[in-house]
């Protein structure tokens, strides 16, 4: 089955530290401008709803997951649980490093390392990596793999942090 760019849903997972939230919104906005549909906790979980259920539904419907990796992120049991669930479902994973945490610091951090160790990471570290170049690398990598993408954005307190793909799809995006 071929999906159009507007059919792509990105499940973006992040820890809700103030500067990371700003970065997640920017990444979301840029991907939306390229034709992706983003599942974002701040806009897709209505007030008073069961956020765990909403996150589970978002994960089930996505084909891939982008994780914004930070120190806090790898320490969140919720984020790690989402990563493991996405991995178990065979989702495509696109790790995005906002920071470069010690992935051997704890058992949980080693679990995150285990899941993402064989996947090429995209570095978006502020003051180190050029954002626009990193964005181009991320999108080019997704297109090269032919994966549709589902970016789930979730708070550290709520946890979601994986990027995997259940099915391969031909990815049709317009060049910018």
C-alpha positions, 0 to 999 in steps of 0.5 A: 500500500502506498501512503501519501505524505498527508497520511503519514502520522508521526508519533513524537516522544519527548521528556517535557523539560522546558527547552526540549518542549520548545524543540519538540514543537519546532520539530513538529511544526517543521515536519507538518510543513513537509506534509507529515501529520504529527500526533502530539500529546499537547494537542491530541489528548483532550483535557480530562481524558485517559492519557495512557489510553490516548498514548496507546492508541497513538502508538497502535496507529503509528508506523514509526516513532521518533524519540527525542533523547535527553538525560531525563528521557532515558531515566523515565520508566514511562518513556522506556516502556513506550520505547519497548512497546514500540520495539516489540510491535516492530515500529521503525525507530528514529532516535533524535539526540537532543542531549547525549546522555550516558546510556550505561548509567542505569539498567533502564538507560542500558535498556534504551541503549539495547533497543536503539544501538543498531540504528543510526541516530540523528543529532540535534544537540543545541550549540553543537549540531546545525538544526536545519542540516539535522532536519534534512538528514532525519527526513532523508533517512526516513525517505531512504528507508521508505518508512511512513513515520509516526512521531509521538510526543509525550512528556517525561512524566507520561513517557513515550519514547520510541520510534518504530515501524510496524509496516513498510510503506512507500514514502511519497514526499514532495521535495522542498 
